[in-house]
């Protein structure tokens, strides 16, 4: 049973953070975000980074209890 999860940010190559999320596997989640065409604004932003020859940067900013992740995601 999971006891913790990760709060992460996604930023561009200049360090501009545009997204905060929660995942048990942040690297895999980034790939999901890149493929998720339903969230058009985020999809376009991530793909504009990639098309410019850069990579979106995912960074774990906190490790939190699985029971409290909603609070911490909102906090960050």
Secondary structure, 3 states (H helix, E strand, C coil): CCCEEEEEEEECCCCCEEEEEEECCHHHHHHHHHHCCCCHHHHHHHHHHHHCCCCCEEEEEEEEECCCHHHHHHHC
